[in-house]
Amino acid sequence: MRTWLTDHLQIEIPVVSAPMAGVAGGRLARAVSAAGALGMVGIGTSADPAWIEQELSEAASAGKPFGVGLIGWSVGDPADILPLVVAAGPALVSVSYGGELSDWVAGLHDAGITVATQVGTLDDARDADAIGVDVLVARGAEAGGHGRNQVATLPLLQAVLEEIDAPVIAAGGIATARGVAAVLAAGAVGAWVGSAFATATEADTGPHAREAMVGAELTDTVYTRVFDLAQRLAWPREFGGRALVNGVTDTWAGREDELERQPAALTALSDQVVSARADGDVSVAPVYAGQAVGLVSSVRPAARIVAELATAEDLLRKAAGL
Ligand SMILES: Cc1cc2nc3c(=O)[nH]c(=O)nc-3n(C[C@H](O)[C@H](O)[C@H](O)COP(=O)(O)O)c2cc1C
């Protein structure tokens, strides 16, 4: 399958494994890139330079193009982190979720790196296009992890493709070849897949979280800020996160403002969530995942997931014969 993305990045399959902090390290990115798609490393809100260097060099060790995803509001000064990222030689860097995206574009372009950002509304897409981002990732509200909760993938993708000339990758809710085929047929240049790769053998997902993800149904996720409040993470309010439902979300999802007004309850919840994370107790700790987690029923090596997603080509051929 050839698209702008495969031609531009010199990859074989128009699929990107999403940057996922704490889940998508060098091992997963390496495996995805080695299989012919684009593997990305997710750099989280507390990653240190030594970790970044190690994970990016592992991703690069496949000798194939790979990507890096940064979280805009938390990544800090481009002058500090850009040299580290550029030195690793990624083909694509995404900067998503707040911060000054325009501060990154020139430096990345000077290093010959393609710049992406995840957009959750048409206004986001217009802003990113105006500052020269090369490829927009239209990320719908059904997606896993943090982001906006305003528009679902399909309407967002259609709107962005209609209006913006820049290449667009679709994200959110894609976990099988059918999803890849659907977005490519609509005009996307690729699919940006998170939750499905979070269950891969090579992901840094803990064993309990992986088991919970594989067992989850389509209806087992919820969008909430409760885990950010509990972990005292300064995520901007508009970027909550989609996670598996559990005891904490049953009590607090939808009541985040109330929780913020109750310092004692928040402190108690913080203690619980911090210790549950340490113990891998997913009945309390967050397991970030999107609705597409309900399409995943087994743990597979990343190369197997890539190979299955690549069969979108057969579906597109069939559809072309309509
Ligand atoms: C566990 C997890 C962690 C994530 N962490 C990040 C991150 O660090 N940076 C980022 O840009 N996006 C992050 N995301 C969002 C993904 O890039 C992507 O938007 C999403 O996974 C796509 O939807 P899907 O999960 O339905 O495939 C994360 C998603 C998940 C599931």
The ligand as a Gaussian input file, in Angstrom:
#p B3LYP/6-31G(d) Opt

LIG

0 1
 C       -1.811000       4.031000      27.117000
 C       -1.821000       5.230000      26.216000
 C       -0.864000       6.223000      26.405000
 C       -0.826000       7.328000      25.544000
 N        0.170000       8.257000      25.695000
 C        0.315000       9.242000      24.764000
 C        1.466000      10.085000      24.771000
 O        2.354000       9.964000      25.622000
 N        1.580000      11.037000      23.816000
 C        0.640000      11.192000      22.834000
 O        0.816000      12.061000      21.992000
 N       -0.467000      10.401000      22.796000
 C       -0.634000       9.426000      23.723000
 N       -1.719000       8.584000      23.663000
 C       -2.735000       8.788000      22.617000
 C       -2.326000       8.082000      21.333000
 O       -1.297000       8.811000      20.693000
 C       -3.501000       7.963000      20.332000
 O       -4.131000       9.207000      20.188000
 C       -4.572000       6.961000      20.703000
 O       -4.050000       5.824000      21.321000
 C       -5.334000       6.540000      19.445000
 O       -6.517000       5.891000      19.757000
 P       -6.669000       4.304000      20.006000
 O       -6.154000       4.088000      21.375000
 O       -8.133000       4.091000      19.863000
 O       -5.863000       3.593000      18.956000
 C       -1.791000       7.464000      24.509000
 C       -2.759000       6.462000      24.348000
 C       -2.780000       5.349000      25.172000
 C       -3.807000       4.273000      24.928000

